[in-house]
């Protein structure tokens, strides 16, 4: 069986360069250190040291084991600190993924709130498309994500955050229409659309299919801000959040195209894996529900 005594010996041999120095550091004998390494090699099933070389040189696979060994000792020290009461607050790393809409609206408030509520937390952040974030969550590269509801596996839990109101937008005068338009009249105009890996784009595509609407010309991009920028420039009509870009409507750079029927709202959720339960991640999802606000953009297209 692998033991922390073996792991500790490996780390000190690598750090001090010889079995003899490691034995002195650990207040034991060189033969005891050699025995620990023989036992460790028998456990892992391969040589940790290159015995064709002078000194205590690790093999390539030995270097890989060394990196894991260092992490194991760090975890041991953290547990000891918790036991002694010397560890202040939660010391951990959380990996959060969000789509562009969250990044340009309430993400800063979330980061500040996490840092204030959980001192010592380290945050790794990824901003990407919904599908990419979901794949990273399933592969274990992210702990929690915020995106339109795209979950379809039973091993995840979703926490509803908000329904976001999307609308058809144009540069004023692009369509030349100021009346409520039947949706069928929109399909002759170029559509600026977020791609299939976008949750919002996927929701729209499914809805258009249910309404049997096919646009004649579609320009696809992964970026929400690119869609808004191209709409402002007059390259086509788009499907974007109303409140988030209200400032562009108010200053006359965008106009809402009123249609019949109305577009459905898109549900945004926090998603995390429930097959790896964590009270902290559950608390983080509730904090997201408390803070989420998709109504004001921090960025200009």
N, C-alpha and C positions, 0 to 999 in steps of 0.2 A: 504494500500500500504506500502511496505517496504521502510524505509527511512534510510539515513546515520546517522541521529540523533539516531535512534534505534540501529543501528550497532555499533556506537561509544560508546553508553552506555553499550552494552553487552561486548565489549572489555575491558572497564575500570572496570566493575564489576569483570570480570574474573581476571584482573591484580591486582586489589587492594583488592579484597576479600569480599567487602560488597557494598550494594546499597548506603549506607551513604557516604562512601569514594568516590565512583564514582560520586555522586552528587556534593560533594565538589570540585572534580577535574574538573568537567564540569561546575562549577559555577551555579548550579541549585539546586532544592530541591529534597529530597528523594522521595516525592510523584510523582514528574515529571519523575524521573527515573523509578519508579514502573509502571507508566502509559505507558512509552515507551516499557517496557518489556512485559506488558500485550498485547499491540498492536502488538508487534513482534511475540509473541506466537500465537495470533489469525491469523496472516498472514501466518505463517509456518504450523499451524495446529497441533502442538504438544507442550508439555511442554519442556522448555529449562532448568528449574531448578528443582532439586529434593526437593520438599517441605516437604518430610518426614525427611530430614536431617537438622541439624542446620547450619546456615550460607548460603552462596550463592554458593551451590554446583551444578554444571552443570550435566544434564543427559548425557548419551552417545551421543544421537542425538544432544544435546546442544553443546557438544564438537566439533562435526562435523560442526555445524553452526558457531561456534567460529572461526575455521580455515578459513572458507570462509570469515567471517567478517574481519579478519585481512588482508586478501588479498585485500578486497574491500577498506579498508582504505589506504593500500599501493598505490593502483591505484589512489585514490583520491589525495593523497599527490604528486604523480608523475604529475598529471594534473595541480595541483597548482604550481608545480615547473616549468612546461613548460610555464604557464601563466606569472610567475614572471621573467622568463628568467634565473633562477638559475640552471636549469638542463642542464648539459654539454653534448651535443651530444646525440646520440641515446642510451637509456637505455632499453635494451630488451634482451630476451633469444631467440636463434635460435637453432633448433634441426635438425641436418644434418645427413643423412645416406649415407654411401658409401660402395661399394664392395671392396674386397681385392686389386684389381688392382689399384684403385685410392689411397688406403691407402699406398701402397708401392711405389707410384710414386710421384704425385704432391700434395697430401694432405697437407704436411707442408707448402708449398708455399701459398695454399689457406687460411690456418689458419692465417698465418702472415699477408696476405693481408686484411682479414676481420678485424683483430684487428687494423691494421693501418688505414683502411678507415672508420671504424665505431667504434670510441672509446667508451669504456664502454660496448661493446657487450659481452654477455656470450654465449659460444658455448657448446652445448651438442652434443656429437658425438657417432654414432653407426656404427660399421663395421660388416656387415653381408651379407648373400646371397641376390640376387636381389629380389626374391620372398618374403622373410621375410621383406626386406625394403619396398617393395611396399605395403604389408599388413599393416605395421606400418604407412605408409603415409595415407592410406585410413582410418585407425582408428583414425587418429588425433594425433598419438604419435610422428610423425616426420613432419617437415615443408617442407623439400626438400630432394631429394635423387639423387645420381649419380650412374648409372648402365647401362648395356645394355638395349636397348629399349624393355621394357616388358609391356608398358601401353596398356590397352585395354578398359578403361572406359572413358566416355565422360566428366567426371568432373575433369580431370587432363589436365595440359598443359605440353608439352615436349619441351625442348630447345636442339637442336642438338649440341653436343660438338665436337665429332671427330669420325672418323671411324678407328677402331683398326685392324691392320693386324695380323691375327693369322696364325700359320703354324704348320705342323706336325713335331714333334721333337723326337729324339732318342739319347741314349748314343752312341757315335761313335762305329760302328761295330755291333750294336745290331741286325740290320736286315741283315747286310752283303751286302747291296745293295748301289750302288753309282750312279745309273741311275735314270732318271725320271720314277716313278712308276705309272702304272694305279691304280686307287683307289681300284679296286677289289683285288689287291695283298696285300693290307694292312690288310684286315679283318682277316687274319690268325694270326696276332700278337696281344698280349694283349694290350688293350686300357686303358690308365689311364685317367679317365674322371671326371670332376666336376659334382656334382649331379644335379638332376632335379630342385632344387631350385636356382641353379646358372643360371644367364641370359646367360652367354657364353655357358654353358653346354646345355641349352635349344636350343639356336641357332644352335649348332652343331648337336644335336639330330634331329632337324627338317630337317636340310640339308641332313644328312645321310639318313633319311627316303625318302626325295625327290629323292635321288640318288639310292635308293633301296640297301643300303649297311647295312649289319648286321655283327658286329664284334662277333667272336666266344667267346671271353673272355673279360669282362669289369670289371675293378676295379674302384669303385666310391668313391670319397671323396668330402667334401664340400670345401676344401682348395686348392687354386691355388698354394701356396708355397709347399704344400704336393705333388701335382701332379708333380711339377718341380723337387722336391727332389727325388721322386721315379723314375722319368725319368733319372736323372743323375746317379742314382744307378743301372740302367739297368733292371728295372722291367717291362718295356713296352714302347710303344710309346704314345705320348700325343699331345694335341691340345692347344698351348699356344701362347701368344703374341710374335711376333718376336723381335721387337725393345727393348722391356722391358728386355729381357733376352739375348740380343746380347753379353754381356760380357761373358756369359757362352759358347756361340758359339765361340767367339774369343779365349778363353783360352782352347778350345778343350773338354769341358765337355758336350756340346750338339752339335748335328748336325741336320740341317734342312733336312727333307726328301722331296725332290721335287716330286710333284705329278701332274697328269693330270686327271681331271681339277683342277685348283687352288681352295683353300678354299676361300669363300667369306669373306670380311671384316665384322666386327661386329660394328654396330652403338652404341655409348655411348651417353647418354642424361642426362640432368637434368630434373627431374619431380617434379611438385608441383601441389597442388589442386587449380583449378581456381574457385571453388564454394566458396572459402574463399579468395577473392582477397587481395593482399598485395603488395604495391609498393616496399617495402623492399625486399621481396622474389624474385620478378621479377628482381630487381637490382642484387641480389645475383646470380641468374642464369646467368646473363650476365657476371658477374665477373668470374664465373666458365668457361664460354666459352672462355674468354680472357686468362685464366691461364692454362687450361688443357694441360697436356703434359704426354702422356703415354709411352714415349720412354726410360725412364731411371729408373731402379729399385733402391730403397734405401736399399733393403734387400737381403740377400744371403740365398738360400735354404739350 
